[in-house]
């Protein structure tokens, strides 16, 4: 039997902490992925915060995630990386009763996986819910732990027309049961531990043909399979969507959602039997953009109020923080970000000093970055800021002339070598970044190498508490320079690491190298050269090309008749690059090729789709003369299983001997390739699952060369025999 009293005990005594300082931080160094977000925040028992950071790596084609430890001041203490070989999206992160942690993620087209971690964040077990429940695809939205084990709530399919679902697993990875709910079109789901060891689930969806979304709340016993009661919250006949559910400090539960197609925040207080105690709705504030409903909610540690987060619906989306008393009355509303960037809040937790910490994502530095907001009990972060302009110098005299050409340029704030804040320049050329008091360095990220900053390119500043430091300005010039050269090697990669090491001096001569230089998608330079000795090439006539542009260099491989056979590698045959640090660029392309004998060498393969008895199938035969010399009177013999009858072919066969068919190819030049198809009928007497074999063999298949004049008649002979499963 598990005990949860220690967790509750810590929360009760946390309210004695003192008032804390607020702050805002972006974290570009956690990962280089284009899109990162803080999915969940936990209070670290050792102090500070624990972040679950979700990433989408567009280059590698899969997702990974990090768990990050932060200090109370928002500094990174440590980072733990978790990579997976498949696409995942993080769902939830909780502390477990044994002092460890659990993360829940969904695999694309597969379902939910529960990963258990020890107190040092090392994986101890992993449970795939679709293995536990093979007849249902389990896609979780949230997870809780009770005395029986772990329970997830979600839906049975990633599509919109899915059924609500609750599934459980015990500490030994055994299934506790699965329950499908009798309503569909599930979008959001939540679960919260009840006071008696059971739990409540809440989902939005439809239960009949009305087509209007409602919220359904179920109370389960601790076993997870007994439904004590179910309630339907229909929003007075209007559309209502679910956002979050939390335990009310004064008893019962509070559900946060949205009405009016998401334009109104809705809070609903229910008692232990699911009866509505009160219901409140809130629309957008005067002069502020429309809100985007379904919010997250959590009690403040003082036990007298709630924090709630949501987002605005405008193009420069901002984060909205609201505070409510225990009767659902709005105490304060704060807006964060959104002036020149997009910020989206995803999670909120009450902090021990009476404030809250918000996990979000922000478009600072022109990519989605993990973003944390820490507030005091009044929802404040910084009382200080830095402000300035980024202007354009038209005549290159380092005097600002206009700001109209420079919106969306990122401005970064560094402290102790780390980026602590960032913002994009607005259409008026201005920026404003909230900061704590202290010393910082401010820099601007240039659009390309063709832009330069009038000295200095980094400004040292000191921000005083309660003040906004203004006139921290930058002046940029547009000064593109003509490119000098692009050069490199088509080299023999001995160790297969795609990098030209000092010992890899051999290269491939006479190979074509193609270069394209682009500006705004238009080709400015298109040129071809041949590699010289050691595979060296150079493009040094780049008329019209500047360091504002980008290039695509391609070395497709050896030309026909080169006498080389290149083996597949993981090294790219082309490179796309800009010119961030100079007017020249070196691009080395790796190959691993062997010399071919001076004779014809025909490569052939044969493939087909699934073969079923009493049905026709098509075999595809592809061939190439990869040898140095042409092949005269070439032909291919194709032998089929006795259970297959040949009925047709795309080229005629010249002879048939039993199940072997001969196809004449005639003259094949070096490098010449071709293909043909053969249609077969499988025997109707064969059972399903029968394996059929086919073989293709190309001729000529020998390469006999006369010995050299220095041959002394010696030979190398190799003999072998099979002993058990080994060749001796």
C-alpha positions in Angstrom: 0.0 0.0 0.0 1.4 3.4 -1.0 1.3 6.5 1.2 0.7 10.0 -0.1 0.7 11.8 3.3 4.3 13.0 2.8 3.4 14.9 -0.4 0.5 16.6 1.2 2.5 17.5 4.3 5.1 19.3 2.2 2.5 21.4 0.5 0.9 22.5 3.8 4.2 23.8 5.2 5.3 25.4 1.9 2.9 28.3 2.6 5.2 29.6 5.3 7.8 30.7 2.7 8.6 34.4 2.2 7.5 36.5 -0.8 9.8 36.0 -3.8 11.1 38.0 -6.7 9.7 37.5 -10.2 11.6 36.9 -13.5 11.3 35.9 -17.1 13.8 33.7 -19.0 14.2 32.0 -22.4 16.5 28.9 -22.7 18.0 28.6 -26.2 20.9 26.4 -25.0 18.8 23.4 -23.8 18.6 22.1 -27.4 19.2 23.2 -31.0 15.8 22.0 -32.2 13.6 24.5 -34.0 10.6 24.0 -31.8 10.9 23.5 -28.0 8.4 24.1 -25.2 8.0 23.6 -21.5 5.3 20.9 -21.2 5.3 20.6 -17.4 6.9 22.2 -14.3 7.3 20.6 -10.9 8.7 22.0 -7.7 12.0 20.3 -7.0 12.1 18.9 -3.5 15.7 20.0 -3.4 14.8 23.5 -4.3 14.1 25.2 -7.6 12.1 23.7 -10.4 12.0 20.7 -12.7 11.1 21.2 -16.3 9.8 18.7 -18.9 11.0 20.2 -22.2 9.5 18.8 -25.4 11.3 19.2 -28.7 10.7 18.6 -32.4 13.9 18.0 -34.3 13.0 18.7 -38.0 16.4 17.7 -39.3 16.6 14.3 -37.7 12.9 13.6 -38.1 12.0 12.5 -34.6 11.2 14.0 -31.2 13.3 14.0 -28.0 12.9 15.5 -24.6 14.9 16.9 -21.7 14.3 17.1 -18.0 16.0 20.3 -16.7 16.8 21.4 -13.2 16.5 25.2 -12.5 17.5 27.2 -9.4 15.1 29.4 -7.7 16.5 32.3 -9.8 16.0 30.4 -13.1 19.6 29.4 -13.7 20.1 26.0 -15.3 21.6 23.6 -12.7 21.6 20.5 -14.9 20.1 19.0 -18.1 19.1 15.4 -18.7 18.5 14.4 -22.3 16.3 11.5 -23.5 16.4 10.5 -27.2 14.1 8.0 -28.9 14.3 6.4 -32.3 10.7 7.2 -33.1 8.3 10.2 -33.1 7.0 11.1 -29.7 5.1 13.9 -28.0 5.4 14.5 -24.3 2.2 14.5 -22.3 2.8 14.7 -18.6 5.4 14.6 -15.8 4.7 13.7 -12.1 6.6 12.9 -9.0 5.9 9.4 -7.7 5.4 8.0 -4.2 8.7 6.2 -4.2 10.6 9.5 -4.6 11.1 9.0 -8.3 9.3 10.4 -11.3 7.1 9.3 -14.2 6.8 10.7 -17.7 4.0 9.9 -20.1 4.4 10.3 -23.9 2.6 9.3 -27.0 4.2 7.6 -29.9 3.0 8.5 -33.3 0.5 6.0 -34.6 1.3 3.7 -31.7 0.0 5.1 -28.4 1.0 5.9 -24.9 4.3 4.9 -23.1 4.8 5.3 -19.4 8.5 5.8 -18.4 9.5 5.4 -14.8 12.6 7.3 -13.5 14.4 7.1 -10.2 15.4 10.1 -8.1 18.4 10.6 -10.3 16.2 10.7 -13.4 17.6 7.4 -14.7 15.0 5.2 -16.5 14.0 2.2 -14.5 11.1 0.8 -16.5 8.9 1.5 -19.6 5.4 0.3 -20.2 3.7 0.4 -23.6 -0.1 0.7 -23.0 -0.9 -0.7 -26.5 0.9 -3.9 -25.5 -1.1 -4.1 -22.3 -4.3 -3.4 -24.1 -3.8 -4.7 -27.7 -7.3 -4.2 -28.8 -7.4 -0.4 -28.1 -5.0 2.3 -29.1 -4.4 4.3 -25.9 -3.5 8.0 -26.3 -3.1 9.6 -22.9 -3.5 13.2 -22.0 -2.7 13.2 -18.2 -1.5 10.8 -15.6 -2.0 10.3 -11.8 -0.8 7.8 -9.2 -2.9 6.2 -6.5 -2.6 3.2 -4.2 -3.3 0.8 -7.0 -0.9 2.1 -9.6 -0.9 4.7 -12.4 -3.9 5.8 -14.3 -4.0 7.8 -17.6 -7.0 9.5 -19.1 -7.3 10.3 -22.8 -8.8 8.8 -25.9 -8.7 5.6 -27.9 -7.4 7.1 -31.1 -5.6 10.3 -32.2 -8.4 11.3 -34.6 -11.0 13.8 -33.5 -13.8 11.2 -33.6 -12.4 9.1 -30.8 -13.8 7.8 -27.6 -12.8 8.8 -24.1 -10.7 6.3 -22.2 -9.2 5.5 -18.8 -6.4 2.9 -18.5 -4.3 1.7 -15.5 -1.1 -0.1 -14.9 0.4 -1.3 -11.5 3.9 -1.0 -10.2 4.8 -4.4 -11.8 3.7 -3.2 -15.2 0.5 -5.4 -15.1 -2.8 -4.0 -16.5 -5.3 -2.7 -14.0 -8.1 -2.3 -16.5 -9.3 -0.1 -19.3 -12.6 1.7 -19.5 -14.0 3.3 -22.7 -16.4 6.2 -22.0 -19.7 6.4 -23.8 -19.0 9.7 -25.6 -16.8 10.6 -28.5 -15.1 13.6 -30.3 -12.7 13.8 -27.4 -10.2 16.7 -27.6 -9.1 17.5 -24.0 -8.9 15.3 -21.0 -7.8 15.6 -17.4 -7.5 13.6 -14.2 -7.1 14.5 -10.5 -6.6 12.4 -7.4 -9.6 12.5 -5.0 -9.4 12.7 -1.3 -10.4 9.0 -0.7 -7.7 7.6 -3.0 -10.0 7.4 -6.0 -9.9 9.9 -8.9 -11.9 12.2 -11.1 -11.7 12.4 -14.9 -13.0 15.2 -17.0 -13.3 15.3 -20.8 -15.0 17.4 -23.4 -16.9 15.7 -26.2 -20.3 14.7 -27.5 -22.6 12.0 -26.2 -25.4 12.1 -28.7 -26.2 13.6 -32.1 -26.6 17.2 -30.7 -23.1 18.1 -31.9 -22.5 20.6 -29.0 -19.4 20.0 -26.9 -19.9 19.4 -23.2 -17.8 18.5 -20.3 -18.2 15.0 -18.7 -17.0 14.4 -15.2 -16.6 10.9 -13.7 -15.8 9.9 -10.1 -13.9 6.5 -9.9 -13.2 4.3 -6.9 -9.5 3.6 -6.1 -9.7 0.4 -8.1 -10.3 2.5 -11.2 -13.0 0.3 -12.6 -16.0 1.4 -10.5 -17.7 4.6 -11.5 -19.3 6.2 -8.5 -21.0 9.0 -10.4 -21.0 10.8 -13.7 -22.1 14.4 -14.4 -22.6 16.3 -17.6 -21.8 20.0 -17.7 -23.5 21.5 -20.7 -22.7 25.2 -20.4 -26.3 26.2 -20.4 -26.8 24.7 -23.9 -23.7 26.5 -25.4 -20.5 25.0 -26.6 -18.1 24.3 -23.6 -14.6 22.9 -23.8 -12.5 21.4 -21.0 -9.1 22.8 -20.0 -8.1 21.5 -16.5 -9.3 20.2 -13.2 -7.9 20.7 -9.7 -8.7 20.0 -6.1 -10.4 23.0 -4.4 -8.6 24.0 -1.1 -12.0 24.5 0.5 -13.4 21.1 -0.6 -14.6 19.8 -3.9 -13.1 20.5 -7.3 -12.7 23.3 -9.8 -12.9 22.8 -13.5 -11.4 25.3 -15.9 -12.7 25.5 -19.5 -14.0 27.8 -22.2 -17.3 28.8 -23.7 -18.3 30.9 -26.7 -16.1 28.9 -29.1 -13.2 29.5 -26.8 -13.5 33.3 -26.3 -14.6 33.1 -22.6 -12.9 31.6 -19.6 -15.2 29.4 -17.6 -14.7 28.2 -14.0 -17.0 25.6 -12.5 -16.9 24.5 -8.8 -18.4 21.1 -8.0 -18.7 19.3 -4.7 -17.7 15.8 -3.8 -20.9 14.4 -5.4 -20.4 16.4 -8.7 -23.0 19.0 -8.0 -22.3 22.5 -9.3 -21.6 24.9 -6.4 -20.9 28.0 -8.6 -20.0 28.8 -12.2 -18.2 32.0 -13.5 -17.3 33.2 -17.0 -14.8 35.9 -18.0 -14.4 37.6 -21.4 -11.5 39.6 -22.8 -10.4 42.8 -21.0 -11.2 46.2 -22.5 -8.5 47.2 -24.9 -6.9 43.8 -24.8 -7.0 41.1 -27.6 -9.5 38.3 -27.5 -8.6 35.3 -25.2 -8.2 31.8 -26.4 -10.3 29.8 -23.8 -9.4 26.5 -22.2 -7.0 27.4 -19.5 -4.8 25.6 -16.9 -5.5 26.2 -13.2 -3.8 25.4 -9.9 -4.3 26.4 -6.3 -2.1 29.1 -4.7 -0.1 27.7 -1.8 -1.9 30.0 0.6 -5.0 27.9 0.1 -7.1 31.1 -0.5 -6.9 31.5 -4.3 -6.1 30.0 -7.7 -3.7 30.8 -10.5 -4.9 30.3 -14.1 -3.2 30.7 -17.5 -4.4 31.1 -21.0 -3.4 32.7 -24.3 -4.7 35.4 -26.6 -6.0 34.7 -30.0 -4.2 37.5 -32.0 -1.2 36.9 -34.4 1.3 38.2 -31.8 -0.1 35.9 -29.2 0.5 36.7 -25.5 0.2 34.9 -22.2 -2.7 35.8 -19.8 -2.3 35.2 -16.1 -5.4 35.4 -13.9 -5.9 35.0 -10.2 -9.2 34.0 -8.6 -10.5 33.8 -5.1 -12.2 30.6 -3.8 -15.6 31.8 -5.0 -14.2 32.3 -8.6 -14.0 36.1 -8.5 -11.2 37.6 -10.6 -8.5 39.2 -8.4 -6.1 40.2 -11.1 -5.2 39.8 -14.8 -1.7 40.2 -16.3 -0.5 40.0 -19.9 3.0 38.8 -20.8 4.8 39.2 -24.2 3.1 39.1 -27.5 4.2 42.6 -28.7 6.6 41.5 -31.4 6.8 37.7 -30.6 4.4 34.8 -30.0 4.2 33.3 -26.6 2.1 30.4 -25.6 1.6 29.2 -22.0 1.3 25.4 -21.4 1.5 24.8 -17.7 1.4 26.6 -14.3 2.4 25.7 -10.8 2.0 27.6 -7.5 5.3 28.4 -5.8 6.3 28.3 -2.2 6.6 32.1 -2.0 3.0 32.7 -3.0 3.7 33.3 -6.6 3.5 31.0 -9.6 5.8 29.7 -12.3 4.5 29.4 -15.9 6.0 27.0 -18.5 5.6 28.3 -22.1 7.2 28.6 -25.5 8.3 31.8 -27.2 9.5 32.8 -30.7 12.5 34.8 -29.5 15.6 34.4 -31.7 13.3 33.4 -34.6 12.7 29.9 -33.3 10.4 28.4 -30.6 12.3 28.5 -27.3 11.5 27.2 -23.8 10.2 30.1 -21.9 9.6 30.5 -18.1 7.8 33.2 -16.2 8.1 33.4 -12.4 5.8 35.8 -10.7 5.3 37.1 -7.1 2.0 36.8 -5.3 0.6 39.8 -7.3 1.6 38.4 -10.7 4.6 40.7 -11.1 7.9 39.7 -12.7 10.4 42.4 -13.3 10.0 46.0 -12.3 13.0 46.9 -14.5 13.6 46.8 -18.2 15.9 47.8 -21.1 14.5 49.5 -24.2 15.9 50.9 -27.4 15.8 50.9 -31.2 17.4 49.0 -34.1 17.8 51.4 -37.0 19.0 51.2 -40.6 21.9 53.4 -41.8 21.3 54.0 -45.5 24.4 56.1 -46.4 26.9 54.1 -44.2 27.8 56.9 -41.9 26.7 55.0 -38.7 23.9 57.5 -38.2 20.4 56.1 -38.0 18.2 56.9 -41.1 15.2 54.7 -41.0 13.7 51.8 -39.0 11.1 50.6 -41.6 13.3 47.8 -43.0 14.2 46.0 -39.8 11.2 44.4 -38.0 11.5 40.9 -36.4 15.3 41.2 -35.8 16.1 39.3 -32.5 17.7 41.2 -29.7 19.4 39.1 -27.0 20.3 39.8 -23.4 23.3 37.9 -22.0 24.5 37.5 -18.4 27.6 35.5 -17.5 27.8 34.3 -21.1 24.2 32.9 -21.1 21.2 34.2 -23.0 18.7 35.1 -20.3 16.1 37.1 -22.3 15.3 37.9 -26.0 12.8 39.8 -28.0 12.1 40.7 -31.6 12.2 44.2 -32.8 8.7 45.6 -33.6 7.6 47.3 -36.8 8.5 50.7 -35.3 12.1 49.5 -34.8 11.7 49.5 -31.0 12.2 46.7 -28.4 11.4 46.4 -24.7 12.8 43.5 -22.5 11.9 43.1 -18.8 15.0 42.4 -16.7 15.9 42.1 -13.0 18.4 44.7 -11.7 22.0 43.9 -12.7 24.6 44.1 -15.4 24.1 42.6 -18.9 25.3 42.5 -22.4 22.9 43.4 -25.3 23.5 42.2 -28.8 21.5 42.0 -32.1 21.3 38.9 -34.3 22.1 40.1 -37.9 19.8 39.0 -40.7 22.8 37.8 -42.8 26.5 38.3 -43.2 25.7 41.2 -45.5 24.6 43.2 -42.5 27.1 44.9 -40.1 26.6 46.7 -36.8 28.3 50.1 -36.2 30.6 49.7 -33.3 30.1 48.5 -30.7 28.2 45.3 -31.7 27.6 44.4 -28.1 26.6 46.9 -25.4 27.3 46.6 -21.7 24.5 47.9 -19.5 23.5 48.2 -15.9 19.8 48.0 -15.0 18.6 49.6 -11.7 15.7 48.2 -9.8 12.4 49.9 -10.8 13.9 51.7 -13.8 13.7 51.2 -17.5 17.0 51.8 -19.2 16.2 53.5 -22.5 18.2 54.5 -25.6 20.1 51.2 -25.8 20.2 51.6 -29.6 21.9 49.8 -32.5 22.6 51.1 -36.0 22.9 48.5 -38.8 24.3 48.8 -42.3 23.6 46.7 -45.3 26.9 46.2 -47.0 27.0 43.0 -49.2 30.4 41.9 -50.4 31.3 40.0 -53.5 32.2 36.3 -53.0 35.8 35.3 -53.6 35.7 31.5 -54.1 34.1 28.2 -53.3 36.4 25.2 -53.2 37.0 21.8 -51.7 37.7 18.1 -52.4 35.9 15.0 -53.7 37.9 12.8 -51.4 38.3 9.1 -50.5 36.8 8.7 -47.0 38.9 5.9 -45.5 37.2 5.8 -42.1 33.7 6.6 -43.2 33.2 9.7 -41.0 32.4 12.1 -43.8 35.2 14.3 -42.7 38.4 14.9 -44.6 41.1 13.9 -42.1 44.8 14.8 -42.5 45.6 11.3 -43.7 42.8 11.3 -46.4 44.8 13.1 -49.1 43.6 10.9 -52.0 40.7 12.1 -54.1 38.9 11.6 -57.4 40.0 13.4 -60.5 37.7 14.3 -63.5 34.4 14.3 -61.6 31.8 17.0 -62.3 31.0 19.5 -59.5 27.8 21.6 -59.8 27.3 24.9 -58.1 24.1 27.0 -57.8 24.0 30.3 -55.9 20.6 31.8 -55.0 19.1 35.1 -54.0 15.4 35.0 -52.8 14.9 31.8 -54.7 16.4 33.1 -58.0 19.5 31.5 -59.5 22.3 34.1 -59.7 25.2 31.7 -60.5 25.1 28.3 -62.1 28.4 26.7 -63.0 30.2 23.4 -63.4 33.8 22.4 -63.0 35.8 19.1 -63.0 37.8 18.0 -60.1 41.6 18.0 -60.5 44.4 16.1 -58.9 43.5 14.7 -55.4 39.9 15.6 -56.2 40.4 19.3 -55.7 38.0 21.8 -57.3 37.5 25.6 -57.2 34.9 28.1 -58.4 36.6 31.5 -58.5 34.5 33.3 -61.1 31.4 34.1 -59.1 30.2 37.3 -60.8 27.1 38.8 -59.2 27.3 36.6 -56.1 27.5 38.2 -52.6 27.6 37.1 -49.0 23.9 37.9 -48.7 23.1 34.8 -50.8 23.2 31.0 -50.2 24.7 28.2 -52.3 24.0 24.6 -53.2 27.0 22.5 -54.2 26.5 19.0 -55.7 29.0 16.2 -56.5 26.8 13.4 -57.8 29.6 10.8 -58.1 31.9 9.4 -60.8 31.1 10.0 -64.4 30.2 7.0 -66.7 33.1 5.0 -67.7 35.2 6.0 -64.8 36.0 2.4 -63.9 34.9 3.0 -60.3 32.2 1.4 -58.1 31.2 3.7 -55.2 29.8 2.0 -52.1 26.7 3.6 -50.3 27.6 5.7 -47.3 25.7 8.0 -45.0 27.6 11.0 -46.3 25.6 13.7 -48.2 26.5 14.3 -51.9 25.6 18.0 -51.6 25.7 20.9 -49.2 23.6 24.0 -48.8 25.4 26.8 -47.1 25.6 30.6 -46.6 28.6 32.8 -45.9 28.3 33.9 -42.2 32.0 34.4 -41.6 33.8 35.1 -44.8 33.7 35.5 -48.6 35.0 32.0 -49.3 33.7 28.5 -48.4 35.2 25.1 -48.4 33.0 22.1 -49.0 34.5 18.6 -48.9 32.3 15.7 -50.2 33.2 12.2 -49.1 33.1 9.0 -51.2 34.3 5.4 -50.9 35.0 3.9 -54.3 36.8 0.9 -55.6 38.3 0.3 -59.1 36.4 -2.1 -61.4 38.1 -4.7 -63.6 38.4 -3.6 -67.2 35.5 -5.7 -68.4 31.7 -5.7 -68.5 30.0 -6.3 -65.1 26.2 -6.6 -65.1 24.4 -5.9 -61.8 20.8 -7.3 -61.6 18.0 -7.4 -59.0 14.5 -8.9 -59.0 11.6 -7.9 -56.7 7.8 -8.4 -56.5 4.9 -7.6 -54.3 2.9 -10.1 -52.2 2.1 -13.3 -54.1 -1.3 -15.0 -53.4 -2.5 -18.4 -54.7 -4.6 -18.2 -57.8 -3.6 -14.6 -58.4 -1.2 -12.8 -60.8 1.8 -10.9 -59.6 4.5 -8.9 -61.4 8.2 -9.3 -61.0 10.4 -6.2 -61.7 13.9 -6.8 -63.0 16.4 -4.0 -63.0 19.9 -4.2 -64.5 23.0 -2.1 -65.1 26.4 -2.6 -66.7 28.6 -1.1 -64.0 31.8 -2.4 -65.7 34.3 -0.4 -67.6 33.8 -2.2 -70.9 30.6 -2.6 -72.9 28.9 -6.0 -72.9 28.1 -7.7 -76.2 25.2 -10.2 -76.5 24.2 -9.7 -72.9 21.3 -11.7 -71.5 19.5 -12.5 -68.2 18.2 -15.8 -67.1 15.3 -15.8 -64.6 14.3 -19.0 -62.8 11.0 -19.2 -61.1 9.5 -21.5 -58.4 7.6 -24.5 -59.8 4.4 -23.1 -58.3 4.6 -20.0 -60.6 3.5 -20.0 -64.3 4.9 -17.2 -66.5 2.0 -15.6 -68.4 3.5 -12.4 -70.0 6.5 -10.1 -70.0 7.2 -6.6 -71.1 10.0 -7.8 -73.4 9.9 -11.2 -75.2 11.9 -14.1 -73.8 14.2 -15.8 -76.3 14.0 -19.2 -74.8 12.4 -21.2 -71.9 13.9 -24.3 -70.4 11.6 -25.6 -67.7 11.1 -22.8 -65.2 14.1 -20.8 -66.5 13.4 -18.0 -69.0 16.1 -16.2 -71.0 15.8 -12.5 -72.0 18.3 -11.1 -74.6 19.6 -7.6 -73.8 22.0 -7.3 -76.7 24.7 -4.6 -76.5 25.1 -2.8 -73.1 27.4 0.2 -73.0 29.3 0.9 -69.8 26.9 2.5 -67.4 23.8 1.6 -69.4 20.8 0.4 -67.3 17.3 -0.9 -68.1 14.4 -2.9 -66.7 11.6 -5.2 -67.7 8.6 -6.9 -66.0 7.4 -10.5 -65.9 3.8 -11.5 -65.0 3.3 -14.8 -63.2 0.3 -16.8 -61.9 0.5 -18.6 -58.6 -0.9 -22.1 -58.4 -4.5 -22.3 -57.1 -3.6 -25.5 -55.2 -1.0 -23.8 -53.0 -2.1 -22.8 -49.5 -2.0 -19.2 -48.2 1.4 -18.4 -46.8 3.4 -20.4 -49.4 6.9 -19.0 -50.0 7.9 -18.6 -53.7 11.5 -18.2 -54.9 12.8 -16.5 -58.0 16.4 -15.8 -59.2 17.8 -13.5 -61.9 21.4 -14.0 -63.2 23.0 -11.8 -65.8 25.6 -12.7 -68.4 28.5 -12.3 -69.2 29.3 -13.1 -65.6 33.1 -13.7 -65.8 36.0 -11.4 -66.2 39.0 -13.4 -67.3 42.1 -11.3 -67.9 45.5 -12.7 -69.1 48.2 -12.8 -66.4 50.8 -10.1 -66.4 54.3 -10.7 -67.7 55.7 -11.0 -64.2 53.4 -13.8 -63.0 55.4 -16.7 -61.7 52.6 -19.2 -61.8 51.8 -19.0 -58.1 48.2 -19.3 -56.9 46.2 -18.7 -53.7 43.7 -21.4 -52.8 41.1 -21.3 -50.1 39.2 -24.3 -48.8 36.3 -24.3 -46.3 33.9 -26.7 -44.7 30.8 -26.3 -42.5 31.0 -27.6 -38.9 27.7 -27.1 -37.1 26.8 -23.4 -37.5 30.4 -22.3 -38.3 32.5 -22.1 -41.5 36.0 -23.5 -40.9 
